[in-house]
Amino acid sequence: MSIGSTGLALLSAALLVSGLAATSLAEARQAAKSGRSTPAAAIPHKAESKDTKAAQAAVAQREKLQEARLAIARNDQRQLKRLKKELKDYPLLPYIDYWAISKKLSRLPYDDIDQFLKTHDGTALGDWMRVRVLRELGGRERFKAYLKYYDPEKIRRTQLRCYYADALSRHGDKQQAYALIEELWTVGASQPKECDPAFSRWMRDGGLTQERAWKRHTLAVRAGNLDLADFIARKLDSDRAKRATLMRAVYRKPDQIMDYDRFIQQEPEYRDIVTIGLRRLASQDPNKASEAWQRYRASYLFSDEERDTFLRYVALQFARKDDQKGLEQLIKSSPGFFDLRTSEWLIRQALREMDWAQVEFWIDQLPEKDRHRDRWLYWKARAINEQLAASNKNNPQRSDRSRQLLKKAAQERSYYGFLASDTLGKDYSFVDRPAPITPELVEKVAALPGMQRAEELQAIGEFYHARREWDYATEKMTTEELMTAGKVASTWGWYHKSIQSILAADYLDDLELRFPLAFSDIVSDVAGRMGKKTALDSYLVLAVARQESHFSHDAKSHAGAMGLMQLLPSTARATARKAGVPYRRSWDLLNPNTNISLGAFYLNSLLKRFDNNRFLAAAAYNAGPTRVSRWLRDTDKKLPFDVWIETIPYSETRKYVQNVLSYSVIYAYRSGDKAPLLRKNEAEAKL
């Protein structure tokens, strides 16, 4: 764990706790760099204010926390002892002990370690200390001690499990050790080097049989790890090695399996070769794979699970290639096979073609529980209405059926519920019921040691460790406690944890906690600066930030997007030049003001590009404007808005757009306003 420069950490922490953030973060950074303090006049306070006293006490404690770190670094035990005594009531006192033990961990101070683990058993810090001790012991091959500290219920890291298997095989239950080693070895990927000693001992004792070697070879080929598969093949006897070579050749050129006489053989390995070949062939030519499947299923006894797994995969390949005819033929030739994703794809294909009879037909093929989801209630009603309009005939029974479906869908607080309400001309259903949380329980949950540590770590900017503490503190909470934790997080301004907790409690009707008006001052200011000629408003910005990050200001994606509105540094850099927003480095995207300013400006540029159409801008924000333009060219202004959204090729983008639209409505409601799901230009658009 690391904490930034003393001046910056203490200053920003003080501002966060006191709520008197008159000095900007940029000013705080500058002050820290120059070594000067923030002018007293910049922080207004009341002499006897309770909040001010609490803030001053917090700053004093954080100063001592930093002094303790320096004492540990200098090995000043006298100073450290004094500071620990003065910080006896400070939530982060355990971190001082953790740092002190970590400093001398290479000497393996067992008494200190044992006392620490006993005191902090089951906490985030206790478990992390256990991991560090195990790494030290494993690396130094202290395997007797390793067995003492290893907890199989808590430790799932492969490296540490391999050390454990090695320790067991040397000093424990060898049979148990070898069962674990077999599990660790039989995977389709390479394992860390820490596993090698245990694997070698297992092999020397006869653990590696031909069957196990073949199994791992097969797993490696399935995963596409052909170098590993080639290495494993060297451990096979000559006959199996030849079949292993054939398997890898089939993986590279799967159409070989169309030579049925060659691959329908008695040896059991051929079944594995054919299984891999069928799947690989399906990714290249699903029609050929379907043909081959019909031949091979008569020769090899595939289980129902294997059959359904393969057919789902083939169906997915047909869908990816937009081959509706092939998919329908697959379903007809496979009685008893059903796949929800396949059926939904067929519905969307029928929607894209505006074939309303087929839309209704495929919806009726869904299982009953799926047919009654708001999505398909809306679309079945829509299909009925379109067919009635096309027939130009009066059918009261069908009209009433459509209306009943829409009424049921309109009960939901969702994109489809709002669409159904618009169709019926009724007000939206919000179902806003605050969670049953008492002040007493809020006080109790907030006072839990883990929660106190999480709050303090958050306040000093240690967000990674704050999240770890929070997750440990809430892991075993009851539903009532989770709801309360959400309320506690909301009062801290830790909005993503508020959302996470209320969702974990599965209480979806507390809109204050699920849809917090986070950073609303910044959002309103930024949206207001965009002017009146744009479709951008505060509700849209809030909806995008809620969808992108759950209001986690330090969120980082695997793709490198950062902050509340998940901007890529490259996008932020280009946007900053156009917007005139100060931006020097990617770290600036973790500043809410900077991130929202750049995110809103970029979103506004997408609105301008797509004629102030919010759902097209939202699609472009998620999938990129080039893709959206291509999708628009493909549909050539033939589709109504709802069909276009429902048939967006990327399921992630489809869901994203629907969420942003519905969240915008909810944020208007949360702000005491009424807003339609769609504006006139959006509802009338042909795309």
C-alpha positions in Angstrom: 0.0 0.0 0.0 1.3 3.4 -0.9 0.2 6.9 0.0 1.1 10.0 -2.1 3.1 13.0 -1.0 2.4 14.1 2.6 1.2 17.5 1.7 -1.2 16.4 -1.0 -2.6 13.4 0.9 -3.3 15.5 4.0 -4.7 18.5 2.2 -7.1 16.6 -0.1 -8.1 14.3 2.8 -9.0 17.3 5.0 -11.1 18.8 2.2 -12.9 15.6 1.6 -13.8 15.1 5.3 -14.7 18.7 6.1 -16.8 19.2 3.0 -15.2 22.7 2.7 -13.7 22.1 -0.7 -13.2 25.7 -1.5 -9.7 25.0 -2.8 -9.6 23.0 -6.1 -7.6 19.8 -6.4 -5.4 21.5 -8.9 -4.5 24.1 -6.3 -3.9 21.4 -3.8 -1.5 19.7 -6.1 0.3 23.0 -6.7 0.5 23.6 -3.0 2.0 20.2 -2.4 4.6 20.7 -5.2 5.7 24.1 -3.9 5.8 23.0 -0.3 3.4 25.8 0.8 0.2 25.4 2.7 -3.2 26.4 1.5 -4.0 29.9 2.6 -6.2 29.8 5.7 -8.6 32.2 4.0 -9.3 29.6 1.4 -10.9 27.3 3.9 -13.8 29.1 5.8 -14.6 27.7 9.2 -16.5 28.4 12.3 -14.4 28.6 15.5 -16.5 26.1 17.5 -17.9 24.1 14.5 -18.2 20.4 15.4 -17.5 19.5 11.8 -14.4 21.7 11.7 -13.0 20.1 14.9 -13.6 16.7 13.5 -11.8 17.7 10.3 -8.9 19.1 12.2 -8.6 15.9 14.3 -8.7 13.8 11.1 -5.9 15.9 9.6 -3.8 15.5 12.8 -4.3 11.7 12.7 -3.3 11.5 9.1 -0.1 13.5 9.8 0.7 10.9 12.5 0.0 8.1 10.1 2.6 9.5 7.7 5.0 10.0 10.6 4.6 6.3 11.5 5.4 5.3 8.0 8.6 7.3 8.2 9.4 5.8 11.6 9.1 2.3 10.1 11.3 3.3 7.2 14.0 4.6 9.6 13.4 1.7 12.0 12.7 4.2 14.8 11.0 1.9 17.2 10.7 4.5 19.9 8.9 7.0 17.7 6.7 4.2 16.2 5.6 3.1 19.7 4.7 6.6 20.7 2.7 7.2 17.5 0.8 3.9 17.8 -0.2 4.9 21.3 -1.5 8.3 20.1 -3.3 6.6 17.2 -5.0 3.8 19.3 -8.5 4.9 18.2 -7.5 5.5 14.6 -9.3 3.2 12.1 -6.0 2.6 10.1 -3.9 1.6 13.1 -3.8 -2.0 11.8 -2.1 -0.7 8.6 0.8 0.5 10.7 1.4 -3.0 12.1 1.0 -4.4 8.6 3.7 -2.0 7.2 6.0 -2.7 10.2 5.8 -6.5 9.7 6.1 -6.1 5.9 9.4 -4.2 6.4 11.0 -7.1 8.1 9.1 -10.0 6.4 12.2 -11.4 4.9 13.4 -12.2 8.4 10.1 -14.2 9.0 9.1 -12.8 12.4 6.7 -15.7 13.2 5.6 -14.3 16.5 4.6 -11.0 15.0 2.9 -12.7 12.0 0.9 -15.1 14.2 -0.3 -12.3 16.4 -1.3 -10.1 13.5 -3.2 -12.9 11.7 -4.9 -13.9 15.0 -6.0 -10.3 15.6 -7.1 -9.6 12.0 -8.4 -12.9 11.0 -11.0 -12.7 8.2 -10.2 -9.0 7.4 -8.9 -7.7 4.1 -5.6 -6.8 5.7 -5.3 -10.1 7.5 -5.9 -12.1 4.3 -3.4 -10.0 2.4 -0.8 -10.5 5.0 -1.4 -14.3 4.8 -0.8 -14.1 1.0 2.4 -12.2 1.5 3.7 -14.6 4.1 2.9 -17.6 1.8 4.7 -16.0 -1.1 7.8 -15.5 1.1 7.7 -19.0 2.5 7.0 -20.7 -0.9 9.8 -18.8 -2.6 12.2 -19.9 0.1 10.9 -23.5 0.2 9.9 -23.3 3.9 7.2 -25.8 3.3 6.6 -27.0 6.8 5.8 -23.5 7.9 3.8 -23.1 4.6 1.4 -25.8 5.7 0.7 -23.9 8.9 -0.3 -20.7 7.2 -2.1 -22.0 4.2 -5.9 -21.9 4.3 -7.4 -23.8 1.3 -10.8 -22.1 1.9 -9.4 -18.7 1.3 -6.4 -19.1 -1.0 -7.3 -19.6 -4.7 -4.2 -18.1 -6.4 -2.7 -20.8 -8.7 0.9 -19.9 -7.6 0.1 -20.4 -3.9 -1.9 -23.6 -4.6 1.1 -25.0 -6.4 3.3 -24.2 -3.4 0.7 -25.9 -1.2 0.7 -29.0 -3.4 4.5 -29.2 -3.2 4.4 -28.7 0.6 1.8 -31.4 1.0 3.7 -33.9 -1.2 6.8 -33.3 1.0 5.4 -33.0 4.5 1.8 -33.9 4.4 -0.8 -36.1 2.8 0.8 -37.2 -0.5 -2.5 -38.7 -1.8 -4.2 -35.4 -1.2 -1.3 -33.5 -2.8 -1.3 -35.6 -5.9 -5.1 -35.1 -6.4 -4.5 -31.4 -6.2 -1.5 -31.6 -8.6 -3.6 -33.5 -11.1 -6.2 -30.8 -11.0 -3.6 -28.1 -11.4 -1.9 -29.9 -14.3 -5.0 -30.8 -16.3 -5.7 -27.4 -17.8 -5.4 -26.1 -21.4 -3.0 -23.3 -20.5 0.6 -23.1 -19.1 0.8 -22.9 -15.4 3.3 -20.6 -13.5 6.8 -21.8 -12.9 6.1 -22.3 -9.2 4.1 -25.4 -10.2 7.1 -27.1 -11.8 8.6 -28.8 -8.7 5.2 -30.3 -7.7 4.5 -31.5 -11.3 8.0 -33.1 -11.6 7.6 -35.0 -8.3 4.1 -36.2 -9.3 5.4 -37.4 -12.7 8.4 -39.2 -11.1 5.9 -41.1 -8.8 3.8 -42.2 -11.8 1.1 -39.6 -11.7 1.2 -38.8 -15.4 -0.6 -41.5 -17.3 -1.2 -41.6 -21.0 -4.9 -40.8 -20.5 -4.1 -37.7 -18.4 -1.5 -36.6 -21.0 -4.0 -37.0 -23.8 -6.7 -35.1 -21.8 -4.4 -32.1 -21.3 -3.3 -32.2 -24.9 -7.0 -32.1 -25.9 -7.7 -29.2 -23.6 -4.7 -27.2 -24.9 -5.8 -27.7 -28.5 -9.4 -26.6 -27.7 -8.0 -23.5 -26.1 -5.8 -22.9 -29.2 -2.6 -23.3 -27.2 -0.8 -25.4 -29.9 2.7 -24.9 -28.6 1.7 -26.3 -25.2 -0.2 -29.1 -27.0 3.0 -29.9 -29.0 5.0 -30.0 -25.7 2.5 -32.4 -24.0 2.4 -34.6 -27.1 6.0 -35.6 -26.4 4.9 -37.4 -23.3 2.5 -39.7 -25.3 3.3 -43.1 -26.7 3.9 -43.3 -30.5 0.3 -44.2 -31.5 -1.3 -41.5 -29.4 1.4 -39.0 -30.5 0.4 -39.6 -34.1 -3.3 -39.0 -33.3 -2.2 -35.9 -31.3 -0.5 -34.6 -34.5 -3.7 -35.3 -36.4 -5.7 -33.4 -33.9 -3.5 -30.3 -34.2 -3.7 -30.6 -38.0 -7.5 -30.8 -37.8 -7.5 -27.7 -35.6 -5.6 -25.8 -38.3 -7.6 -27.3 -41.3 -10.9 -28.6 -39.9 -12.6 -29.4 -43.3 -10.5 -32.6 -43.2 -13.2 -34.1 -41.1 -15.5 -34.2 -44.1 -13.5 -37.3 -45.0 -15.8 -39.5 -42.8 -14.1 -42.9 -43.4 -10.9 -41.5 -42.1 -12.3 -40.2 -38.8 -14.9 -42.7 -37.9 -12.6 -45.1 -36.0 -12.6 -47.4 -33.0 -9.9 -45.6 -31.0 -11.5 -43.3 -28.5 -9.1 -40.4 -29.3 -10.8 -40.0 -32.7 -14.0 -38.9 -30.9 -12.0 -36.0 -29.4 -10.5 -35.1 -32.7 -13.9 -35.0 -34.4 -15.4 -32.9 -31.6 -12.6 -30.3 -32.0 -12.9 -30.5 -35.8 -16.7 -29.9 -35.7 -16.3 -26.8 -33.6 -13.5 -25.4 -35.6 -15.4 -26.1 -38.8 -18.5 -24.4 -37.5 -16.6 -21.2 -37.0 -15.5 -21.2 -40.6 -18.5 -22.8 -42.4 -21.5 -23.6 -40.2 -23.3 -25.3 -43.1 -20.6 -27.8 -43.5 -20.4 -28.3 -39.8 -24.1 -29.0 -39.6 -23.8 -31.6 -42.4 -20.8 -33.2 -40.7 -22.7 -33.3 -37.4 -25.5 -35.3 -39.0 -23.0 -38.0 -40.0 -20.9 -38.1 -36.9 -23.7 -38.1 -34.3 -24.8 -41.5 -35.7 -21.4 -42.9 -35.2 -20.3 -41.4 -31.9 -22.6 -41.4 -28.9 -22.7 -37.7 -27.9 -24.5 -36.8 -24.7 -27.4 -34.4 -24.7 -25.2 -31.8 -23.1 -22.5 -32.2 -25.8 -25.2 -32.0 -28.5 -26.8 -28.9 -27.1 -23.4 -27.2 -26.5 -22.4 -27.9 -30.1 -25.7 -26.9 -31.7 -25.7 -23.6 -29.6 -22.2 -22.9 -31.0 -23.3 -23.6 -34.6 -26.4 -21.5 -34.2 -24.2 -18.6 -33.0 -22.0 -18.9 -36.1 -25.0 -18.8 -38.3 -26.2 -15.7 -36.5 -22.8 -14.0 -36.9 -22.9 -14.7 -40.6 -26.5 -13.4 -40.8 -27.5 -16.8 -42.3 -31.2 -17.1 -41.3 -31.9 -19.9 -43.7 -29.1 -22.0 -42.3 -30.2 -21.4 -38.8 -33.8 -22.3 -39.5 -32.7 -25.5 -41.2 -30.5 -26.3 -38.1 -33.5 -26.0 -35.8 -35.7 -28.1 -38.1 -33.1 -30.9 -38.3 -32.5 -30.9 -34.5 -35.8 -31.9 -32.7 -35.8 -31.1 -29.1 -33.0 -28.4 -29.4 -33.8 -25.0 -28.0 -31.5 -22.0 -27.4 -32.8 -18.7 -26.1 -30.2 -16.6 -27.9 -30.9 -18.3 -31.2 -34.7 -17.7 -30.8 -34.1 -14.0 -29.9 -31.8 -13.6 -32.9 -34.5 -15.0 -35.2 -37.0 -12.5 -33.7 -34.5 -9.7 -34.4 -34.0 -10.9 -37.9 -37.7 -10.8 -38.5 -37.8 -7.3 -37.0 -35.1 -6.1 -39.3 -37.1 -7.4 -42.3 -40.3 -5.9 -40.8 -41.9 -9.4 -41.1 -44.4 -8.9 -38.2 -46.1 -12.4 -38.6 -42.6 -14.0 -38.1 -41.9 -11.7 -35.2 -45.1 -13.0 -33.5 -44.4 -16.6 -34.5 -40.9 -16.7 -33.0 -41.9 -14.9 -29.8 -44.6 -17.6 -29.3 -41.8 -20.2 -29.5 -40.1 -18.8 -26.4 -40.6 -20.5 -23.0 -43.5 -18.9 -21.1 -41.3 -17.1 -18.5 -39.4 -15.4 -21.4 -42.5 -14.5 -23.3 -43.7 -12.6 -20.3 -40.6 -10.4 -20.1 -41.4 -6.7 -20.8 -39.2 -6.8 -23.9 -41.3 -9.5 -25.7 -44.6 -8.3 -24.3 -43.9 -5.0 -26.0 -42.8 -6.6 -29.3 -45.7 -9.0 -29.5 -48.1 -6.2 -29.0 -46.2 -4.2 -31.6 -46.4 -7.2 -34.0 -50.1 -7.6 -33.5 -50.8 -3.9 -34.1 -48.7 -3.8 -37.3 -50.5 -6.8 -38.7 -53.9 -5.3 -37.8 -53.0 -2.1 -39.5 -51.7 -3.9 -42.6 -54.9 -6.1 -42.9 -57.1 -3.0 -42.5 -59.6 -5.2 -40.7 -61.3 -4.7 -37.3 -60.4 -7.5 -34.9 -61.5 -6.5 -31.3 -60.1 -9.7 -29.8 -56.6 -9.1 -31.2 -56.7 -5.4 -30.4 -57.6 -6.1 -26.8 -54.9 -8.7 -26.6 -52.3 -6.1 -27.8 -53.6 -3.6 -25.2 -53.3 -6.1 -22.4 -49.8 -7.0 -23.3 -48.8 -3.3 -23.3 -50.5 -2.6 -20.0 -48.5 -5.4 -18.4 -45.3 -4.2 -19.9 -46.0 -0.6 -18.8 -45.9 -1.7 -15.2 -42.2 -2.0 -15.5 -39.7 0.8 -14.8 -37.7 0.1 -17.9 -37.0 1.0 -21.5 -39.7 -1.4 -22.7 -42.1 -0.3 -19.9 -41.7 3.3 -21.0 -42.2 2.4 -24.7 -45.4 0.6 -23.7 -46.6 3.6 -21.7 -45.9 5.9 -24.6 -47.9 3.6 -26.9 -50.8 3.6 -24.5 -50.5 7.3 -23.8 -50.1 6.7 -20.1 -47.7 8.1 -17.5 -44.5 6.1 -16.7 -44.4 3.7 -13.8 -41.5 4.5 -11.5 -42.3 2.4 -8.5 -40.0 4.4 -6.2 -39.9 2.8 -2.7 -37.1 3.8 -0.3 -35.4 0.8 1.3 -36.6 0.1 4.9 -33.5 1.5 6.6 -33.5 2.8 10.2 -31.1 5.5 11.5 -30.0 3.0 14.3 -28.9 0.5 11.7 -27.1 3.1 9.7 -25.2 4.1 12.7 -24.4 0.5 13.6 -23.2 -0.5 10.1 -21.2 2.7 9.7 -19.4 1.9 12.9 -18.2 -1.5 11.9 -14.4 -1.6 11.9 -14.1 -2.6 8.2 -16.5 0.2 7.2 -14.5 2.7 9.3 -11.3 1.6 7.5 -12.9 1.8 4.1 -14.2 5.3 4.8 -10.8 6.5 6.0 -8.9 4.9 3.1 -11.3 6.5 0.7 -10.8 9.9 2.4 -7.0 9.7 1.9 -7.3 8.6 -1.7 -6.4 4.9 -1.2 -9.3 3.7 -3.3 -8.0 0.2 -4.1 -7.6 -0.7 -0.5 -10.8 1.1 0.4 -12.7 -1.1 -2.0 -11.0 -4.2 -0.6 -12.0 -3.3 2.9 -15.6 -2.5 1.8 -15.9 -5.8 0.0 -14.7 -7.8 3.0 -17.0 -5.8 5.3 -20.1 -6.4 3.2 -19.4 -9.9 2.0 -21.5 -11.7 4.7 -24.0 -9.0 5.4 -27.7 -9.7 5.5 -30.0 -8.2 3.0 -31.0 -5.5 5.5 -27.4 -4.7 6.3 -26.5 -4.5 2.6 -29.3 -2.0 2.0 -28.0 0.0 5.0 -24.5 -0.2 3.7 -25.8 1.4 0.4 -27.2 4.2 2.5 -23.9 4.7 4.4 -21.9 4.8 1.1 -24.3 7.4 -0.3 -23.8 9.7 2.7 -20.0 9.3 2.1 -20.4 10.3 -1.6 -19.2 6.8 -2.5 -21.9 6.4 -5.1 -20.7 3.3 -6.9 -20.7 1.4 -3.7 -24.1 2.7 -2.9 -25.4 1.3 -6.2 -23.4 -2.0 -5.8 -24.8 -2.6 -2.3 -28.5 -1.9 -3.2 -28.1 -4.2 -6.2 -26.5 -6.9 -4.1 -29.4 -6.7 -1.7 -31.7 -7.2 -4.7 -33.8 -4.2 -3.7 -34.3 -2.3 -7.0 -37.0 0.1 -6.0 -34.9 2.6 -4.0 -34.2 5.1 -6.8 -32.3 7.4 -4.5 -29.7 4.8 -3.9 -29.8 3.1 -7.4 -29.8 6.4 -9.3 -27.9 9.0 -7.1 -27.8 12.6 -8.3 -24.0 12.3 -8.1 -21.7 15.3 -9.0 -24.9 17.1 -9.9 -23.4 20.6 -9.5 -20.6 19.8 -11.9 -23.0 18.1 -14.4 -25.5 21.0 -14.3 -22.8 23.5 -14.9 -21.2 21.6 -17.7 -24.5 20.9 -19.4 -25.6 24.5 -19.1 -22.4 25.7 -20.8 -23.2 23.6 -23.9 -26.1 26.0 -24.8 -29.7 25.6 -25.7 -29.3 24.4 -29.3 -28.2 20.9 -28.3 -30.0 17.9 -27.0 -27.5 17.5 -24.3 -28.9 18.0 -20.8 -28.0 17.1 -17.3 -30.2 13.9 -17.4 -28.3 12.5 -20.4 -24.9 13.2 -18.9 -26.0 11.6 -15.6 -27.4 8.6 -17.5 -24.2 8.1 -19.4 -22.0 8.4 -16.3 -24.3 6.0 -14.4 -24.1 3.5 -17.2 -20.4 3.9 -17.8 -18.9 3.7 -14.3 -21.7 3.7 -11.7 -20.2 7.0 -10.7 -16.8 5.5 -9.8 -14.5 8.5 -10.4 -11.4 6.3 -10.4 -12.8 3.5 -12.7 -10.4 2.1 -15.3 -11.4 -0.4 -18.0 -9.3 -3.1 -19.6 -9.4 -1.0 -22.8 -7.8 1.9 -20.9 -10.9 4.1 -20.5 -10.9 6.2 -17.3 -13.1 8.0 -14.9 -16.7 8.7 -14.5 -17.5 8.9 -18.2 -14.9 6.3 -19.2 -12.9 8.3 -21.6 -9.9 6.9 -23.5 -6.8 9.2 -23.0 -6.6 9.6 -26.7 -10.2 10.8 -27.0 -9.7 13.1 -24.0 -6.6 14.7 -25.5 -8.4 15.4 -28.8 -11.5 16.6 -27.0 -9.6 18.9 -24.6 -8.0 20.8 -27.5 -11.5 21.5 -29.1 -13.2 22.2 -25.7 -10.4 24.4 -24.3 -10.4 22.2 -21.1 -7.0 22.0 -19.3 -5.7 18.4 -19.8 -2.0 17.3 -19.4 -2.0 13.6 -18.6 -4.3 10.6 -18.3 -4.3 11.0 -14.5 -6.4 14.1 -15.0 -9.3 12.0 -16.1 -9.7 10.8 -12.5 -10.7 14.4 -11.6 -14.6 14.5 -11.7 -14.6 18.1 -13.0 -12.2 17.3 -15.9 -13.8 14.0 -16.7 -17.4 15.3 -16.9 -16.3 18.4 -18.8 -14.5 16.3 -21.5 -17.1 13.6 -21.5 -20.0 16.0 -21.9 -18.2 17.9 -24.7 -17.5 14.7 -26.5 -21.1 13.5 -26.1 -22.3 16.8 -27.4 -20.0 16.5 -30.5 -21.7 13.2 -31.2 -25.1 14.7 -30.8 -24.2 17.4 -33.4 -22.9 14.7 -35.7 -26.1 12.6 -35.5 -28.7 15.5 -35.7 -29.3 15.8 -32.0 -30.5 12.2 -31.8 -29.6 11.0 -28.3 -29.8 7.3 -28.9 -27.6 7.5 -32.0 -25.1 9.6 -29.9 -25.3 7.0 -27.1 -24.6 4.2 -29.5 -21.7 6.1 -30.9 -20.3 6.8 -27.4 -20.3 3.1 -26.8 -19.4 1.5 -30.1 -17.8 4.5 -31.9 -19.3 6.9 -34.5 -17.8 5.1 -37.5 -19.7 1.9 -36.6 -23.0 3.8 -36.1 -22.6 5.5 -39.4 -22.0 2.1 -41.1 -25.1 0.6 -39.4 -27.2 3.6 -40.6 -25.9 3.0 -44.2 -26.9 -0.7 -43.9 -30.5 0.0 -42.8 -30.8 2.9 -45.4 -33.6 4.8 -43.5 -36.0 1.9 -43.7 -36.5 1.2 -39.9 -38.5 2.9 -37.2 -36.5 4.0 -34.2 -37.5 1.0 -31.9 -36.7 -1.6 -34.6 -33.3 0.0 -35.3 -32.4 0.0 -31.6 -33.6 -3.6 -31.1 -31.5 -4.8 -34.1 -28.2 -3.0 -33.2 -25.6 -5.7 -34.1 -23.8 -5.5 -30.8 -25.8 -6.7 -27.8 -23.7 -4.6 -25.5 -24.4 -1.4 -27.5 -28.1 -2.3 -27.7 -28.4 -2.7 -24.0 -26.3 0.5 -23.5 -28.6 2.6 -25.6 -31.7 1.3 -23.9 -30.3 1.9 -20.5 -29.1 5.5 -21.3 -32.6 6.4 -22.6 -34.5 4.9 -19.6 -31.9 6.3 -17.1 -32.4 9.8 -18.6 -36.1 9.5 -17.8 -35.4 8.3 -14.3 -32.9 11.1 -13.7 -35.5 13.7 -14.8 -37.9 12.1 -12.3 -35.3 12.1 -9.6 -34.7 15.8 -10.3 -38.4 16.6 -9.9 -38.9 16.9 -13.7 -40.8 15.0 -16.4 -39.0 14.0 -19.6 -40.2 11.7 -22.4 -38.2 8.6 -23.3 -37.9 9.9 -26.9 -38.1 13.4 -28.3 -40.2 14.2 -31.4 -37.2 14.0 -33.8 -36.1 10.7 -32.3 -39.6 9.1 -32.3 -40.2 10.1 -35.9 -36.8 9.1 -37.2 -36.4 6.5 -40.0 -33.1 4.8 -39.8 
